[in-house]
């Protein structure tokens, strides 16, 4: 067992964990934040995308112990005051959500992009979410939603 | 018909999908998100062999692993879970056990289950189980498996043929002897995996005091799961409550009850602890029923002018080691003539068992194979006759004045304007100009191809022993004047709640926000079918409409009695009922609900109290009983879509680029146009995956070669070309709302249209493209074989 101290959505967590524990299982089973989903555990589907040190990562590809002393942000951290982030609003307005399972990972991948590149082009957006699979929407409205945030000048928040 | 739903697009403010906010917040609750204190975790030991006898099973090491609470094999659950019989036909002779007995039939078949305090410990337990197999040669080729001398997938059966469908019109042989051309072809659809992004999951709690089970399952079919669970566990179904909370897509994969549900429920009772299980992607890709995988041999009698006089089809469907209802074979056999008026037809279809994962639906079942086959075949016939592919289709389409139309198999095409739809797609694509450009580009050495198709996608299947012909919804007006609705089943992303709220709000003068929808729980849902076969717009929404109308009539009757006005002179308006022409004479809904629930002495004489009704709607055009020629109608409504695709093929690499993708879709009346549009994009994307690279592959030993997302590829955002869509509305005459269902038609377009486009592009090289998906290595090989 190993000791882990990590900040998730601004809150500090200390836990004794197995070194083999994946970050996604730590977030879901230990911290009990279930907005981060599991789809493949080989880093292909992106349903488990979170921000680690401000960069989008697939949390099934990271051992929880690697994040010791660092900061994680999950979908639950995106609207801490209950007010939706412009990206979340845009996903609803553009009908970019169907079954919703890929949505948190998709939003976090987009959030990571817009933090770095607030003026992201359509190509930038496609590149940023190319590691996130959606089986429902055909991506059309997802790209539209992310792009609308850029166009509205709300990439950095409302 | 089209104006039966009174709301205007956007009349209730900006469009919002009902209840979607929890998804963007990460606050939804899928099965594995359900928090059950003190839960333990199950993991499955699965067969590593496609066909083998289990010589010995070593469980003791697993039983000694830290945290492991139980390790059970078939012999340990004999008194806990009853085996079930297969469906009709030869499979009815099979007794099927949730864990393999002495024989395994496919890689991924559950052999044992491990329960432990944590997920990782359960997996450790699985890894500690060893199995000694007596390997037998796997049966992987369905055509070889059909041979009388073939070894058997199930020793208990006489052959590997699990199902047969034969339908024949009179005069087939005469039509062939009198034909100008007889054209034959073999076409095949590859095996597909449904692959919703949420894999399957289930969890169960047993309450010893009441003897009741609560089972959470990421299923589409709560009622069927409950019924089969009860049978398997040997309890009455009212002791089993099944809850499908948020479900992350299905696409066919979550339609059927699976053994894991039986075992998890059994374990919850056995261990007196809540038990959870979450499927891994490898399990999903090897154990969840897989789709398509049919071989069609076609033979057409064709007149010199391109009119098809008769069609013979022999279908061989690879069922894998299926032991459940198999609807893909009849669905294919009934629709081999597609959108065409070919009244002379013979179909001989065989469902063949092999040592592969059991077969089932993947976004379209059987009909998808048939649509692909006939649409590729029309191009093949056109090519042989040197005709334009649009012209041959126009010559053979079911005429627009012939609906409702019965095909030679008895299937009913409810309504349609096929020539108009294809013409519209051709015009939208600029077909004539595209053909001119194609010739110019060929001169420059560019291999451009234009492909088209018009696919039909019959919806709302209903069959003897399986039901499916009706929808049901319970609706209650609450004392506050708001409404709670309880449909028979819930969505897996299709947006049912949005449509239900709109229909009810429209009937009762409310806004959709006044309506809350509760679904996915057998404790509160009326018994009914499930969200399969694109049935919700066809059967469920009319049932919602019926329920809302019943409620409306009752409210008007109460109001009319109290106000002493004929109910016919009353109308609903913003939470009240008002007299037409005398708006000061009104009752607020709250006043009416008070009478219905509290001051019942004020009700009209003889009227029951309460404002709670259940609405049903049964589609009227199912023909359940096959006639002496095998003809019947299993599907209520038939949406369709025309597609024109343009591709450029690079002959040196075998890669192709989609230059243009145009589609015109007709699913009758669209209840929520925004949802239809989003569904249609997703449906097309799934079809693109099918055309581009999705393929479940097995080697000669029956070992799956595509068991992770590294080798079973789903389309990413970069695989989706610009899609131009247009819609037509030809309402179904058989449903009160005119809707036909729109979830699957888009999927059928890309494999046919792109196949035709690629072959068209390769015309100068005389390359035939008959195998899917159209991967670059496959095309490259075909191009090089044609050149040598």
Interface residues (C-beta under 8 A of the other chain):
Chain A: X18 X20 X21 X25 X28 X29 X32 X33 X34 X35 X36 X37 X38 X39 X40 X41 X42 X44 X45 X47 X74 X75 X76 X78 X79 X84 X88 X91 X92 X93 X95 X97 X98 X99 X100 X101 X102 X103 X104 X107 X126 X129 X130 X131 X132 X133 X134 X135 X136 X137 X138 X139 X140 X141 X142 X143
Chain B: X14 X15 X16 X17 X20 X21 X22 X23 X24 X25 X26 X27 X28 X29 X30 X32 X33 X35 X119 X120 X195 X196 X197 X198 X199 X246 X247 X248 X249 X251 X278 X280 X281 X491 X492 X493 X494 X495 X674 X675 X677 X678 X679 X681 X682 X683 X684 X685 X686 X708 X709 X710 X714 X716 X717 X718 X720 X723
